[in-house]
Amino acid sequence: MDKALEFLDDTLKKDDVIIIACSGGPDSLCLLSLVCEFKIKKNLTIVVGHVNHNLRKESKNEALFVKNYALKNNLIYEELDVDFENQYNEQKGHKKRYEFYFTLARKYKAGYIATAHHGDDLIETILMRISRGSTLEGYKGISKITKYDKVSIIRPLLDYTKEDILKYDKDNNIPYVIDKSNKSNKYTRNRYRKNILPFLKKEEKLVHLKYQKFSRECSDYINFVKDYINNLKVIKDNTIDITKLTKETDFIKRKVIEEVIKEIQKDDYLEINDKEVQELLKLFKGNNRTINLNNSYVGIKDYNKLIIKKDEPELNFNYELTKDVITKDWSIKFEKTSVDNSNYCIRLNSKEIKLPLKIRKRIDGDKMEILNLKGHKKVKDIFIDEKIDTLKRNMLPIVVDSNDTIIWLPGIKKSKFAKKNNEKYDIILKYEVKEK
């Protein structure tokens, strides 16, 4: 286990706090014993985290075994008791475990979560993801270090096989429990472990090192593409600037989409399949439209932008404009004087309109008579002419009088009721947009 010890010695610093994901099996007890080698030397705080899935009658005894081992070695012990109510699957179990480990990391201000993944696990993971389809990020499998903001997941045993670990445990008299479910064909990973791994190892004894090399190659390609995309400066606030990608291949466009999705996944759940990625790619060339994704997310083509966002219900607003109206996004205020002649300021004669004025959002079919133009024009067409983002249209304020006649599209267009400086007026309104 020299490589694992060297890795831990290089990675862990004095007074670090580390969470150990411990099932009680041979892998996690091997890992725990290796980390304990540095407990005194580096003054480590070691927290043993055990998840009891309650799937077998032995589960409680296994949890008790881990607890007793931790306390005997003066380690902190934390347990999560989970009841899946017969709804367990591998994905749900994985999600619950990592939510628990990250909760512990926050509680103890830990810089590391250590898991006992080894070389055989790496092979299984890569093969499973290739079989079901993934991205290059997925095909690389498991990395020795994965950084998440202030916490890093470390996997010191990746250089070793299950056989290596069992030998180490035996040679060092390390106790452990056996999870009988690891032999069940019910779980996908077990089928790969029992049927495919033996064949690969027969062909090449050190096959896990070949898969490690494959994983590193994938990482190198991923990092190269990330740097390329960062240099394009094409992503801002989950919005893709399509104009900067016109000469790029579909591969780069796809990777840009994946980068946006990964950014969203840091704070929320959003899974995208190949079909949805292809639909998002079509938005680069198509007309303005929206496609639905999962978890209430949508992909929106809006002129030269492709936006991936949560499809949150639009807020209704309706204000009576008898005094200043101030919202978190904009304000419309009464002014005593102003020399501003832009569309952000309007002068009105109260005798020509019906008071009180009101502010509302756009309604389908809205029309207005624009200053210095004959006839009415649809507000929708004005927004299109002015290239107003589709997302913004229903959130922009529209000023109307009590007859619901549109008086002003603040910041965009004035109606025929707007007065010049040398004309009669007794109302001055000023529109301001708040910077974000």
MOMOHU-V690021 format. One record per pair of residues at least 24 apart in sequence whose ideal C-beta (glycine too) atoms are under 6 Angstrom apart, sorted by the first residue. I is the first residue (numbers start at 1). J is the second residue. If there is no record, write none. Layout:
i=I j=J
i=I j=J
//
This chain:
i=1 j=168
i=3 j=159
i=4 j=34
i=4 j=156
i=4 j=157
i=7 j=156
i=8 j=156
i=12 j=38
i=12 j=42
i=14 j=42
i=14 j=43
i=15 j=43
i=16 j=44
i=16 j=111
i=17 j=45
i=17 j=108
i=17 j=110
i=18 j=46
i=18 j=110
i=18 j=112
i=18 j=114
i=19 j=47
i=19 j=49
i=19 j=101
i=19 j=104
i=19 j=105
i=19 j=110
i=19 j=113
i=20 j=48
i=20 j=114
i=21 j=49
i=21 j=101
i=21 j=115
i=22 j=48
i=22 j=50
i=22 j=66
i=24 j=62
i=24 j=65
i=24 j=66
i=24 j=177
i=25 j=176
i=25 j=179
i=26 j=165
i=26 j=166
i=26 j=169
i=26 j=176
i=27 j=116
i=27 j=165
i=28 j=116
i=29 j=174
i=29 j=176
i=30 j=165
i=30 j=168
i=30 j=169
i=31 j=116
i=33 j=174
i=46 j=75
i=47 j=76
i=47 j=104
i=47 j=108
i=48 j=75
i=48 j=77
i=49 j=78
i=49 j=101
i=49 j=104
i=50 j=79
i=51 j=80
i=51 j=97
i=51 j=100
i=52 j=81
i=53 j=82
i=54 j=83
i=62 j=177
i=65 j=177
i=78 j=104
i=105 j=151
i=112 j=152
i=112 j=154
i=113 j=153
i=114 j=154
i=115 j=155
i=116 j=157
i=117 j=142
i=117 j=155
i=118 j=157
i=118 j=160
i=119 j=158
i=119 j=160
i=119 j=161
i=119 j=208
i=120 j=161
i=120 j=162
i=122 j=211
i=123 j=208
i=123 j=211
i=124 j=189
i=124 j=192
i=124 j=193
i=126 j=211
i=127 j=192
i=136 j=218
i=136 j=222
i=137 j=222
i=139 j=218
i=140 j=215
i=140 j=218
i=140 j=219
i=141 j=215
i=161 j=208
i=225 j=255
i=229 j=256
i=229 j=259
i=235 j=260
i=238 j=308
i=239 j=305
i=239 j=307
i=240 j=306
i=242 j=284
i=242 j=304
i=242 j=306
i=243 j=304
i=253 j=281
i=253 j=284
i=260 j=308
i=269 j=295
i=270 j=295
i=270 j=297
i=302 j=389
i=302 j=390
i=303 j=387
i=314 j=394
i=317 j=361
i=318 j=360
i=319 j=359
i=320 j=356
i=320 j=358
i=321 j=357
i=321 j=358
i=321 j=359
i=322 j=356
i=325 j=359
i=329 j=434
i=330 j=433
i=331 j=432
i=332 j=429
i=332 j=431
i=333 j=430
i=335 j=428
i=335 j=430
i=338 j=428
i=343 j=411
i=343 j=412
i=344 j=411
i=344 j=431
i=345 j=430
i=346 j=408
i=346 j=414
i=346 j=418
i=346 j=429
i=347 j=419
i=347 j=425
i=347 j=428
i=348 j=417
i=348 j=425
i=348 j=427
i=349 j=419
i=349 j=424
i=349 j=425
i=350 j=426
i=350 j=427
i=352 j=417
i=353 j=401
i=353 j=417
i=354 j=401
i=354 j=402
i=354 j=403
i=357 j=399
i=357 j=401
i=358 j=400
i=359 j=397
i=359 j=399
i=360 j=398
i=361 j=394
i=362 j=394
i=362 j=398
i=368 j=406
i=368 j=415
i=369 j=415
i=369 j=416
i=370 j=413
i=371 j=414
i=371 j=416
i=371 j=418
i=382 j=413
i=386 j=412
//
